[in-house]
Amino acid sequence: MGMKGPPIRQKVVTLKITPEQFKAIEQRAERCGVRTAVWVRSIVVQAASQPSDDGYIRKIREPNGALT
């Protein structure tokens, strides 16, 4: 029996954003002390798993634990 590691990430999500939006995302990730991809993945996965009865995301935690 081998050690079981984290699940293998096999899917890619692509989106288009403005340079200003990208800069804002980069800055948030940097303030959290994580890479941009880690920050985006964390926010998106949390948002997708939040129950939302009115269609809006209410509270999302950044990788460092701060609320957005």
PQR file with spaces between the fields and no chain letter, atoms N, CA, C, O and H, PARSE charges and radii, in Angstrom:
ATOM       1  N    MET     1       0.831   -1.191    0.000 -0.4000 1.5000
ATOM       2  CA   MET     1       0.000    0.000    0.000 -0.0000 2.0000
ATOM       3  C    MET     1       0.872    1.250    0.000  0.5500 1.7000
ATOM       4  O    MET     1       1.688    1.429    0.905 -0.5500 1.4000
ATOM       5  N    GLY     2       0.717    2.115   -0.995 -0.4000 1.5000
ATOM       6  CA   GLY     2       1.475    3.357   -1.052 -0.0000 2.0000
ATOM       7  C    GLY     2       0.757    4.479   -0.324  0.5500 1.7000
ATOM       8  O    GLY     2      -0.415    4.372    0.037 -0.5500 1.4000
ATOM       9  H    GLY     2       0.054    1.969   -1.730  0.4000 1.0000
ATOM      10  N    MET     3       1.487    5.538   -0.126 -0.4000 1.5000
ATOM      11  CA   MET     3       0.870    6.703    0.517 -0.0000 2.0000
ATOM      12  C    MET     3      -0.058    7.391   -0.476  0.5500 1.7000
ATOM      13  O    MET     3       0.222    7.466   -1.672 -0.5500 1.4000
ATOM      14  H    MET     3       2.439    5.625   -0.420  0.4000 1.0000
ATOM      15  N    LYS     4      -1.152    7.881    0.046 -0.4000 1.5000
ATOM      16  CA   LYS     4      -2.124    8.569   -0.803 -0.0000 2.0000
ATOM      17  C    LYS     4      -1.881   10.069   -0.712  0.5500 1.7000
ATOM      18  O    LYS     4      -1.895   10.631    0.383 -0.5500 1.4000
ATOM      19  H    LYS     4      -1.380    7.819    1.018  0.4000 1.0000
ATOM      20  N    GLY     5      -1.664   10.713   -1.825 -0.4000 1.5000
ATOM      21  CA   GLY     5      -1.418   12.146   -1.854 -0.0000 2.0000
ATOM      22  C    GLY     5      -2.692   12.908   -2.156  0.5500 1.7000
ATOM      23  O    GLY     5      -3.782   12.336   -2.183 -0.5500 1.4000
ATOM      24  H    GLY     5      -1.653   10.257   -2.715  0.4000 1.0000
ATOM      25  N    PRO     6      -2.547   14.206   -2.381 -0.5600 1.5000
ATOM      26  CA   PRO     6      -3.723   15.010   -2.726  0.2800 2.0000
ATOM      27  C    PRO     6      -4.294   14.577   -4.077  0.5500 1.7000
ATOM      28  O    PRO     6      -3.585   13.998   -4.900 -0.5500 1.4000
ATOM      29  N    PRO     7      -5.569   14.859   -4.298 -0.5600 1.5000
ATOM      30  CA   PRO     7      -6.168   14.481   -5.584  0.2800 2.0000
ATOM      31  C    PRO     7      -5.429   15.164   -6.740  0.5500 1.7000
ATOM      32  O    PRO     7      -4.952   16.291   -6.612 -0.5500 1.4000
ATOM      33  N    ILE     8      -5.349   14.470   -7.844 -0.4000 1.5000
ATOM      34  CA   ILE     8      -4.682   15.020   -9.020 -0.0000 2.0000
ATOM      35  C    ILE     8      -5.627   15.997   -9.706  0.5500 1.7000
ATOM      36  O    ILE     8      -6.776   15.668  -10.001 -0.5500 1.4000
ATOM      37  H    ILE     8      -5.737   13.554   -7.947  0.4000 1.0000
ATOM      38  N    ARG     9      -5.130   17.188   -9.950 -0.4000 1.5000
ATOM      39  CA   ARG     9      -5.934   18.199  -10.648 -0.0000 2.0000
ATOM      40  C    ARG     9      -5.809   17.949  -12.143  0.5500 1.7000
ATOM      41  O    ARG     9      -4.712   17.999  -12.700 -0.5500 1.4000
ATOM      42  H    ARG     9      -4.197   17.454   -9.710  0.4000 1.0000
ATOM      43  N    GLN    10      -6.938   17.681  -12.787 -0.4000 1.5000
ATOM      44  CA   GLN    10      -6.917   17.331  -14.200 -0.0000 2.0000
ATOM      45  C    GLN    10      -7.706   18.297  -15.078  0.5500 1.7000
ATOM      46  O    GLN    10      -7.594   18.245  -16.302 -0.5500 1.4000
ATOM      47  H    GLN    10      -7.829   17.641  -12.334  0.4000 1.0000
ATOM      48  N    LYS    11      -8.478   19.150  -14.490 -0.4000 1.5000
ATOM      49  CA   LYS    11      -9.330   20.046  -15.277 -0.0000 2.0000
ATOM      50  C    LYS    11      -8.777   21.463  -15.227  0.5500 1.7000
ATOM      51  O    LYS    11      -8.143   21.862  -14.250 -0.5500 1.4000
ATOM      52  H    LYS    11      -8.569   19.192  -13.495  0.4000 1.0000
ATOM      53  N    VAL    12      -9.024   22.215  -16.285 -0.4000 1.5000
ATOM      54  CA   VAL    12      -8.563   23.589  -16.393 -0.0000 2.0000
ATOM      55  C    VAL    12      -9.765   24.494  -16.592  0.5500 1.7000
ATOM      56  O    VAL    12     -10.656   24.179  -17.381 -0.5500 1.4000
ATOM      57  H    VAL    12      -9.540   21.891  -17.079  0.4000 1.0000
ATOM      58  N    VAL    13      -9.798   25.604  -15.891 -0.4000 1.5000
ATOM      59  CA   VAL    13     -10.831   26.622  -16.074 -0.0000 2.0000
ATOM      60  C    VAL    13     -10.143   27.845  -16.669  0.5500 1.7000
ATOM      61  O    VAL    13      -9.137   28.322  -16.144 -0.5500 1.4000
ATOM      62  H    VAL    13      -9.074   25.860  -15.250  0.4000 1.0000
ATOM      63  N    THR    14     -10.687   28.338  -17.753 -0.4000 1.5000
ATOM      64  CA   THR    14     -10.109   29.500  -18.414 -0.0000 2.0000
ATOM      65  C    THR    14     -11.111   30.640  -18.375  0.5500 1.7000
ATOM      66  O    THR    14     -12.304   30.434  -18.594 -0.5500 1.4000
ATOM      67  H    THR    14     -11.504   27.950  -18.180  0.4000 1.0000
ATOM      68  N    LEU    15     -10.627   31.836  -18.099 -0.4000 1.5000
ATOM      69  CA   LEU    15     -11.494   32.999  -18.141 -0.0000 2.0000
ATOM      70  C    LEU    15     -10.706   34.191  -18.640  0.5500 1.7000
ATOM      71  O    LEU    15      -9.481   34.240  -18.520 -0.5500 1.4000
ATOM      72  H    LEU    15      -9.657   32.003  -17.921  0.4000 1.0000
ATOM      73  N    LYS    16     -11.413   35.138  -19.194 -0.4000 1.5000
ATOM      74  CA   LYS    16     -10.771   36.357  -19.679 -0.0000 2.0000
ATOM      75  C    LYS    16     -11.122   37.495  -18.739  0.5500 1.7000
ATOM      76  O    LYS    16     -12.285   37.705  -18.395 -0.5500 1.4000
ATOM      77  H    LYS    16     -12.407   35.098  -19.292  0.4000 1.0000
ATOM      78  N    ILE    17     -10.091   38.224  -18.329 -0.4000 1.5000
ATOM      79  CA   ILE    17     -10.266   39.368  -17.452 -0.0000 2.0000
ATOM      80  C    ILE    17      -9.400   40.507  -17.972  0.5500 1.7000
ATOM      81  O    ILE    17      -8.498   40.299  -18.784 -0.5500 1.4000
ATOM      82  H    ILE    17      -9.146   38.052  -18.608  0.4000 1.0000
ATOM      83  N    THR    18      -9.683   41.687  -17.502 -0.4000 1.5000
ATOM      84  CA   THR    18      -8.906   42.843  -17.927 -0.0000 2.0000
ATOM      85  C    THR    18      -7.557   42.844  -17.205  0.5500 1.7000
ATOM      86  O    THR    18      -7.406   42.193  -16.171 -0.5500 1.4000
ATOM      87  H    THR    18     -10.415   41.855  -16.843  0.4000 1.0000
ATOM      88  N    PRO    19      -6.579   43.572  -17.746 -0.5600 1.5000
ATOM      89  CA   PRO    19      -5.296   43.696  -17.043  0.2800 2.0000
ATOM      90  C    PRO    19      -5.474   44.264  -15.627  0.5500 1.7000
ATOM      91  O    PRO    19      -4.757   43.874  -14.705 -0.5500 1.4000
ATOM      92  N    GLU    20      -6.423   45.178  -15.461 -0.4000 1.5000
ATOM      93  CA   GLU    20      -6.671   45.762  -14.143 -0.0000 2.0000
ATOM      94  C    GLU    20      -7.221   44.712  -13.173  0.5500 1.7000
ATOM      95  O    GLU    20      -6.823   44.668  -12.009 -0.5500 1.4000
ATOM      96  H    GLU    20      -7.005   45.495  -16.210  0.4000 1.0000
ATOM      97  N    GLN    21      -8.130   43.874  -13.655 -0.4000 1.5000
ATOM      98  CA   GLN    21      -8.674   42.804  -12.814 -0.0000 2.0000
ATOM      99  C    GLN    21      -7.575   41.817  -12.424  0.5500 1.7000
ATOM     100  O    GLN    21      -7.512   41.367  -11.280 -0.5500 1.4000
ATOM     101  H    GLN    21      -8.453   43.909  -14.600  0.4000 1.0000
ATOM     102  N    PHE    22      -6.712   41.487  -13.383 -0.4000 1.5000
ATOM     103  CA   PHE    22      -5.619   40.561  -13.086 -0.0000 2.0000
ATOM     104  C    PHE    22      -4.680   41.145  -12.044  0.5500 1.7000
ATOM     105  O    PHE    22      -4.242   40.443  -11.133 -0.5500 1.4000
ATOM     106  H    PHE    22      -6.763   41.853  -14.312  0.4000 1.0000
ATOM     107  N    LYS    23      -4.374   42.413  -12.175 -0.4000 1.5000
ATOM     108  CA   LYS    23      -3.487   43.064  -11.205 -0.0000 2.0000
ATOM     109  C    LYS    23      -4.107   43.033   -9.807  0.5500 1.7000
ATOM     110  O    LYS    23      -3.411   42.781   -8.824 -0.5500 1.4000
ATOM     111  H    LYS    23      -4.730   42.984  -12.915  0.4000 1.0000
ATOM     112  N    ALA    24      -5.399   43.286   -9.718 -0.4000 1.5000
ATOM     113  CA   ALA    24      -6.085   43.254   -8.423 -0.0000 2.0000
ATOM     114  C    ALA    24      -6.035   41.848   -7.825  0.5500 1.7000
ATOM     115  O    ALA    24      -5.825   41.692   -6.622 -0.5500 1.4000
ATOM     116  H    ALA    24      -5.964   43.491  -10.517  0.4000 1.0000
ATOM     117  N    ILE    25      -6.226   40.833   -8.655 -0.4000 1.5000
ATOM     118  CA   ILE    25      -6.161   39.448   -8.189 -0.0000 2.0000
ATOM     119  C    ILE    25      -4.752   39.116   -7.722  0.5500 1.7000
ATOM     120  O    ILE    25      -4.570   38.515   -6.662 -0.5500 1.4000
ATOM     121  H    ILE    25      -6.396   40.960   -9.633  0.4000 1.0000
ATOM     122  N    GLU    26      -3.761   39.502   -8.504 -0.4000 1.5000
ATOM     123  CA   GLU    26      -2.364   39.269   -8.118 -0.0000 2.0000
ATOM     124  C    GLU    26      -2.042   39.915   -6.776  0.5500 1.7000
ATOM     125  O    GLU    26      -1.382   39.316   -5.927 -0.5500 1.4000
ATOM     126  H    GLU    26      -3.908   39.990   -9.365  0.4000 1.0000
ATOM     127  N    GLN    27      -2.514   41.136   -6.599 -0.4000 1.5000
ATOM     128  CA   GLN    27      -2.243   41.854   -5.353 -0.0000 2.0000
ATOM     129  C    GLN    27      -2.905   41.170   -4.159  0.5500 1.7000
ATOM     130  O    GLN    27      -2.297   41.063   -3.094 -0.5500 1.4000
ATOM     131  H    GLN    27      -3.051   41.622   -7.289  0.4000 1.0000
ATOM     132  N    ARG    28      -4.145   40.705   -4.324 -0.4000 1.5000
ATOM     133  CA   ARG    28      -4.827   39.996   -3.229 -0.0000 2.0000
ATOM     134  C    ARG    28      -4.072   38.727   -2.878  0.5500 1.7000
ATOM     135  O    ARG    28      -3.863   38.432   -1.701 -0.5500 1.4000
ATOM     136  H    ARG    28      -4.639   40.791   -5.189  0.4000 1.0000
ATOM     137  N    ALA    29      -3.661   37.975   -3.889 -0.4000 1.5000
ATOM     138  CA   ALA    29      -2.918   36.736   -3.647 -0.0000 2.0000
ATOM     139  C    ALA    29      -1.612   37.033   -2.914  0.5500 1.7000
ATOM     140  O    ALA    29      -1.244   36.329   -1.973 -0.5500 1.4000
ATOM     141  H    ALA    29      -3.830   38.214   -4.845  0.4000 1.0000
ATOM     142  N    GLU    30      -0.929   38.065   -3.348 -0.4000 1.5000
ATOM     143  CA   GLU    30       0.340   38.435   -2.709 -0.0000 2.0000
ATOM     144  C    GLU    30       0.127   38.808   -1.243  0.5500 1.7000
ATOM     145  O    GLU    30       0.907   38.411   -0.378 -0.5500 1.4000
ATOM     146  H    GLU    30      -1.228   38.636   -4.112  0.4000 1.0000
ATOM     147  N    ARG    31      -0.933   39.573   -0.966 -0.4000 1.5000
ATOM     148  CA   ARG    31      -1.227   39.950    0.425 -0.0000 2.0000
ATOM     149  C    ARG    31      -1.544   38.728    1.284  0.5500 1.7000
ATOM     150  O    ARG    31      -1.300   38.725    2.491 -0.5500 1.4000
ATOM     151  H    ARG    31      -1.567   39.895   -1.669  0.4000 1.0000
ATOM     152  N    CYS    32      -2.092   37.691    0.648 -0.4000 1.5000
ATOM     153  CA   CYS    32      -2.396   36.452    1.377 -0.0000 2.0000
ATOM     154  C    CYS    32      -1.178   35.542    1.475  0.5500 1.7000
ATOM     155  O    CYS    32      -1.198   34.549    2.203 -0.5500 1.4000
ATOM     156  H    CYS    32      -2.291   37.694   -0.332  0.4000 1.0000
ATOM     157  N    GLY    33      -0.127   35.875    0.751 -0.4000 1.5000
ATOM     158  CA   GLY    33       1.085   35.065    0.800 -0.0000 2.0000
ATOM     159  C    GLY    33       1.009   33.780   -0.003  0.5500 1.7000
ATOM     160  O    GLY    33       1.683   32.800    0.314 -0.5500 1.4000
ATOM     161  H    GLY    33      -0.110   36.682    0.160  0.4000 1.0000
ATOM     162  N    VAL    34       0.178   33.789   -1.056 -0.4000 1.5000
ATOM     163  CA   VAL    34       0.043   32.593   -1.897 -0.0000 2.0000
ATOM     164  C    VAL    34       0.178   32.985   -3.368  0.5500 1.7000
ATOM     165  O    VAL    34       0.064   34.155   -3.734 -0.5500 1.4000
ATOM     166  H    VAL    34      -0.369   34.585   -1.313  0.4000 1.0000
ATOM     167  N    ARG    35       0.425   31.970   -4.199 -0.4000 1.5000
ATOM     168  CA   ARG    35       0.492   32.218   -5.642 -0.0000 2.0000
ATOM     169  C    ARG    35      -0.895   32.595   -6.166  0.5500 1.7000
ATOM     170  O    ARG    35      -1.914   32.243   -5.572 -0.5500 1.4000
ATOM     171  H    ARG    35       0.517   31.020   -3.902  0.4000 1.0000
ATOM     172  N    THR    36      -0.915   33.303   -7.269 -0.4000 1.5000
ATOM     173  CA   THR    36      -2.174   33.753   -7.863 -0.0000 2.0000
ATOM     174  C    THR    36      -3.108   32.577   -8.128  0.5500 1.7000
ATOM     175  O    THR    36      -4.293   32.653   -7.806 -0.5500 1.4000
ATOM     176  H    THR    36      -0.087   33.589   -7.752  0.4000 1.0000
ATOM     177  N    ALA    37      -2.600   31.498   -8.707 -0.4000 1.5000
ATOM     178  CA   ALA    37      -3.443   30.331   -9.025 -0.0000 2.0000
ATOM     179  C    ALA    37      -4.035   29.719   -7.760  0.5500 1.7000
ATOM     180  O    ALA    37      -5.185   29.280   -7.763 -0.5500 1.4000
ATOM     181  H    ALA    37      -1.637   31.436   -8.969  0.4000 1.0000
ATOM     182  N    VAL    38      -3.265   29.687   -6.688 -0.4000 1.5000
ATOM     183  CA   VAL    38      -3.761   29.131   -5.423 -0.0000 2.0000
ATOM     184  C    VAL    38      -4.901   29.993   -4.893  0.5500 1.7000
ATOM     185  O    VAL    38      -5.917   29.468   -4.437 -0.5500 1.4000
ATOM     186  H    VAL    38      -2.330   30.044   -6.685  0.4000 1.0000
ATOM     187  N    TRP    39      -4.740   31.303   -4.950 -0.4000 1.5000
ATOM     188  CA   TRP    39      -5.776   32.223   -4.463 -0.0000 2.0000
ATOM     189  C    TRP    39      -7.057   32.059   -5.278  0.5500 1.7000
ATOM     190  O    TRP    39      -8.146   31.917   -4.722 -0.5500 1.4000
ATOM     191  H    TRP    39      -3.915   31.729   -5.320  0.4000 1.0000
ATOM     192  N    VAL    40      -6.912   32.082   -6.598 -0.4000 1.5000
ATOM     193  CA   VAL    40      -8.089   31.952   -7.476 -0.0000 2.0000
ATOM     194  C    VAL    40      -8.783   30.613   -7.240  0.5500 1.7000
ATOM     195  O    VAL    40     -10.005   30.568   -7.102 -0.5500 1.4000
ATOM     196  H    VAL    40      -6.028   32.198   -7.050  0.4000 1.0000
ATOM     197  N    ARG    41      -8.014   29.518   -7.192 -0.4000 1.5000
ATOM     198  CA   ARG    41      -8.613   28.195   -6.977 -0.0000 2.0000
ATOM     199  C    ARG    41      -9.374   28.164   -5.661  0.5500 1.7000
ATOM     200  O    ARG    41     -10.497   27.664   -5.602 -0.5500 1.4000
ATOM     201  H    ARG    41      -7.021   29.555   -7.304  0.4000 1.0000
ATOM     202  N    SER    42      -8.772   28.692   -4.612 -0.4000 1.5000
ATOM     203  CA   SER    42      -9.407   28.686   -3.301 -0.0000 2.0000
ATOM     204  C    SER    42     -10.738   29.433   -3.317  0.5500 1.7000
ATOM     205  O    SER    42     -11.739   28.939   -2.798 -0.5500 1.4000
ATOM     206  H    SER    42      -7.859   29.098   -4.659  0.4000 1.0000
ATOM     207  N    ILE    43     -10.746   30.607   -3.906 -0.4000 1.5000
ATOM     208  CA   ILE    43     -11.956   31.424   -3.954 -0.0000 2.0000
ATOM     209  C    ILE    43     -13.040   30.750   -4.801  0.5500 1.7000
ATOM     210  O    ILE    43     -14.200   30.690   -4.394 -0.5500 1.4000
ATOM     211  H    ILE    43      -9.933   31.009   -4.328  0.4000 1.0000
ATOM     212  N    VAL    44     -12.664   30.249   -5.967 -0.4000 1.5000
ATOM     213  CA   VAL    44     -13.645   29.640   -6.878 -0.0000 2.0000
ATOM     214  C    VAL    44     -14.230   28.359   -6.285  0.5500 1.7000
ATOM     215  O    VAL    44     -15.442   28.152   -6.343 -0.5500 1.4000
ATOM     216  H    VAL    44     -11.722   30.297   -6.298  0.4000 1.0000
ATOM     217  N    VAL    45     -13.387   27.501   -5.719 -0.4000 1.5000
ATOM     218  CA   VAL    45     -13.883   26.245   -5.145 -0.0000 2.0000
ATOM     219  C    VAL    45     -14.819   26.531   -3.970  0.5500 1.7000
ATOM     220  O    VAL    45     -15.857   25.885   -3.830 -0.5500 1.4000
ATOM     221  H    VAL    45     -12.402   27.670   -5.672  0.4000 1.0000
ATOM     222  N    GLN    46     -14.454   27.495   -3.132 -0.4000 1.5000
ATOM     223  CA   GLN    46     -15.342   27.853   -2.019 -0.0000 2.0000
ATOM     224  C    GLN    46     -16.671   28.391   -2.522  0.5500 1.7000
ATOM     225  O    GLN    46     -17.731   28.011   -2.026 -0.5500 1.4000
ATOM     226  H    GLN    46     -13.611   28.020   -3.246  0.4000 1.0000
ATOM     227  N    ALA    47     -16.609   29.277   -3.507 -0.4000 1.5000
ATOM     228  CA   ALA    47     -17.840   29.863   -4.040 -0.0000 2.0000
ATOM     229  C    ALA    47     -18.751   28.788   -4.609  0.5500 1.7000
ATOM     230  O    ALA    47     -19.968   28.843   -4.431 -0.5500 1.4000
ATOM     231  H    ALA    47     -15.747   29.586   -3.909  0.4000 1.0000
ATOM     232  N    ALA    48     -18.172   27.817   -5.290 -0.4000 1.5000
ATOM     233  CA   ALA    48     -18.965   26.753   -5.895 -0.0000 2.0000
ATOM     234  C    ALA    48     -19.606   25.846   -4.850  0.5500 1.7000
ATOM     235  O    ALA    48     -20.641   25.231   -5.110 -0.5500 1.4000
ATOM     236  H    ALA    48     -17.184   27.772   -5.435  0.4000 1.0000
ATOM     237  N    SER    49     -18.998   25.761   -3.678 -0.4000 1.5000
ATOM     238  CA   SER    49     -19.526   24.847   -2.660 -0.0000 2.0000
ATOM     239  C    SER    49     -20.438   25.545   -1.650  0.5500 1.7000
ATOM     240  O    SER    49     -20.980   24.891   -0.760 -0.5500 1.4000
ATOM     241  H    SER    49     -18.158   26.260   -3.467  0.4000 1.0000
ATOM     242  N    GLN    50     -20.613   26.854   -1.773 -0.4000 1.5000
ATOM     243  CA   GLN    50     -21.470   27.599   -0.847 -0.0000 2.0000
ATOM     244  C    GLN    50     -22.932   27.449   -1.242  0.5500 1.7000
ATOM     245  O    GLN    50     -23.290   27.657   -2.401 -0.5500 1.4000
ATOM     246  H    GLN    50     -20.172   27.386   -2.496  0.4000 1.0000
ATOM     247  N    PRO    51     -23.776   27.088   -0.282 -0.5600 1.5000
ATOM     248  CA   PRO    51     -25.208   27.102   -0.595  0.2800 2.0000
ATOM     249  C    PRO    51     -25.643   28.560   -0.755  0.5500 1.7000
ATOM     250  O    PRO    51     -25.278   29.415    0.052 -0.5500 1.4000
ATOM     251  N    SER    52     -26.393   28.826   -1.760 -0.4000 1.5000
ATOM     252  CA   SER    52     -26.827   30.196   -2.003 -0.0000 2.0000
ATOM     253  C    SER    52     -28.284   30.179   -2.443  0.5500 1.7000
ATOM     254  O    SER    52     -28.609   29.747   -3.549 -0.5500 1.4000
ATOM     255  H    SER    52     -26.689   28.131   -2.416  0.4000 1.0000
ATOM     256  N    ASP    53     -29.149   30.653   -1.563 -0.4000 1.5000
ATOM     257  CA   ASP    53     -30.563   30.627   -1.902 -0.0000 2.0000
ATOM     258  C    ASP    53     -30.997   31.831   -2.726  0.5500 1.7000
ATOM     259  O    ASP    53     -32.083   31.824   -3.305 -0.5500 1.4000
ATOM     260  H    ASP    53     -28.885   31.004   -0.665  0.4000 1.0000
ATOM     261  N    ASP    54     -30.163   32.862   -2.786 -0.4000 1.5000
ATOM     262  CA   ASP    54     -30.547   34.033   -3.579 -0.0000 2.0000
ATOM     263  C    ASP    54     -29.616   34.267   -4.771  0.5500 1.7000
ATOM     264  O    ASP    54     -29.729   35.282   -5.459 -0.5500 1.4000
ATOM     265  H    ASP    54     -29.281   32.868   -2.315  0.4000 1.0000
ATOM     266  N    GLY    55     -28.705   33.337   -5.013 -0.4000 1.5000
ATOM     267  CA   GLY    55     -27.836   33.449   -6.178 -0.0000 2.0000
ATOM     268  C    GLY    55     -26.584   34.275   -5.961  0.5500 1.7000
ATOM     269  O    GLY    55     -25.795   34.429   -6.893 -0.5500 1.4000
ATOM     270  H    GLY    55     -28.613   32.513   -4.455  0.4000 1.0000
ATOM     271  N    TYR    56     -26.369   34.808   -4.775 -0.4000 1.5000
ATOM     272  CA   TYR    56     -25.182   35.617   -4.516 -0.0000 2.0000
ATOM     273  C    TYR    56     -24.260   34.922   -3.527  0.5500 1.7000
ATOM     274  O    TYR    56     -24.712   34.230   -2.614 -0.5500 1.4000
ATOM     275  H    TYR    56     -27.009   34.683   -4.018  0.4000 1.0000
ATOM     276  N    ILE    57     -22.985   35.114   -3.719 -0.4000 1.5000
ATOM     277  CA   ILE    57     -21.992   34.578   -2.796 -0.0000 2.0000
ATOM     278  C    ILE    57     -21.953   35.506   -1.590  0.5500 1.7000
ATOM     279  O    ILE    57     -21.783   36.717   -1.736 -0.5500 1.4000
ATOM     280  H    ILE    57     -22.618   35.676   -4.460  0.4000 1.0000
ATOM     281  N    ARG    58     -22.110   34.944   -0.414 -0.4000 1.5000
ATOM     282  CA   ARG    58     -22.163   35.787    0.781 -0.0000 2.0000
ATOM     283  C    ARG    58     -20.814   35.943    1.450  0.5500 1.7000
ATOM     284  O    ARG    58     -20.335   37.068    1.589 -0.5500 1.4000
ATOM     285  H    ARG    58     -22.249   33.960   -0.295  0.4000 1.0000
ATOM     286  N    LYS    59     -20.189   34.867    1.866 -0.4000 1.5000
ATOM     287  CA   LYS    59     -18.918   34.945    2.566 -0.0000 2.0000
ATOM     288  C    LYS    59     -17.954   33.932    1.980  0.5500 1.7000
ATOM     289  O    LYS    59     -18.242   32.736    1.929 -0.5500 1.4000
ATOM     290  H    LYS    59     -20.578   33.953    1.753  0.4000 1.0000
ATOM     291  N    ILE    60     -16.827   34.416    1.548 -0.4000 1.5000
ATOM     292  CA   ILE    60     -15.782   33.559    1.008 -0.0000 2.0000
ATOM     293  C    ILE    60     -14.515   33.837    1.806  0.5500 1.7000
ATOM     294  O    ILE    60     -14.173   34.995    2.045 -0.5500 1.4000
ATOM     295  H    ILE    60     -16.593   35.387    1.590  0.4000 1.0000
ATOM     296  N    ARG    61     -13.823   32.787    2.218 -0.4000 1.5000
ATOM     297  CA   ARG    61     -12.576   32.963    2.958 -0.0000 2.0000
ATOM     298  C    ARG    61     -11.396   32.863    2.004  0.5500 1.7000
ATOM     299  O    ARG    61     -11.323   31.958    1.172 -0.5500 1.4000
ATOM     300  H    ARG    61     -14.101   31.847    2.024  0.4000 1.0000
ATOM     301  N    GLU    62     -10.475   33.808    2.141 -0.4000 1.5000
ATOM     302  CA   GLU    62      -9.246   33.762    1.356 -0.0000 2.0000
ATOM     303  C    GLU    62      -8.345   32.682    1.939  0.5500 1.7000
ATOM     304  O    GLU    62      -8.569   32.233    3.063 -0.5500 1.4000
ATOM     305  H    GLU    62     -10.534   34.543    2.817  0.4000 1.0000
ATOM     306  N    PRO    63      -7.320   32.256    1.184 -0.5600 1.5000
ATOM     307  CA   PRO    63      -6.438   31.203    1.665  0.2800 2.0000
ATOM     308  C    PRO    63      -5.814   31.500    3.027  0.5500 1.7000
ATOM     309  O    PRO    63      -5.449   30.573    3.750 -0.5500 1.4000
ATOM     310  N    ASN    64      -5.686   32.770    3.385 -0.4000 1.5000
ATOM     311  CA   ASN    64      -5.104   33.122    4.690 -0.0000 2.0000
ATOM     312  C    ASN    64      -6.159   33.218    5.779  0.5500 1.7000
ATOM     313  O    ASN    64      -5.844   33.577    6.914 -0.5500 1.4000
ATOM     314  H    ASN    64      -5.983   33.523    2.798  0.4000 1.0000
ATOM     315  N    GLY    65      -7.416   32.902    5.450 -0.4000 1.5000
ATOM     316  CA   GLY    65      -8.490   32.908    6.450 -0.0000 2.0000
ATOM     317  C    GLY    65      -9.315   34.192    6.491  0.5500 1.7000
ATOM     318  O    GLY    65     -10.347   34.236    7.160 -0.5500 1.4000
ATOM     319  H    GLY    65      -7.673   32.610    4.529  0.4000 1.0000
ATOM     320  N    ALA    66      -8.878   35.236    5.790 -0.4000 1.5000
ATOM     321  CA   ALA    66      -9.625   36.493    5.793 -0.0000 2.0000
ATOM     322  C    ALA    66     -10.888   36.354    4.966  0.5500 1.7000
ATOM     323  O    ALA    66     -10.924   35.625    3.974 -0.5500 1.4000
ATOM     324  H    ALA    66      -8.039   35.201    5.247  0.4000 1.0000
ATOM     325  N    LEU    67     -11.930   37.067    5.392 -0.4000 1.5000
ATOM     326  CA   LEU    67     -13.164   37.091    4.604 -0.0000 2.0000
ATOM     327  C    LEU    67     -13.033   38.106    3.493  0.5500 1.7000
ATOM     328  O    LEU    67     -12.441   39.168    3.684 -0.5500 1.4000
ATOM     329  H    LEU    67     -11.901   37.659    6.197  0.4000 1.0000
ATOM     330  N    THR    68     -13.589   37.784    2.312 -0.4000 1.5000
ATOM     331  CA   THR    68     -13.557   38.744    1.219 -0.0000 2.0000
ATOM     332  C    THR    68     -14.618   39.795    1.435  0.5500 1.7000
ATOM     333  O    THR    68     -14.759   40.706    0.619 -0.5500 1.4000
ATOM     334  H    THR    68     -14.070   36.921    2.156  0.4000 1.0000
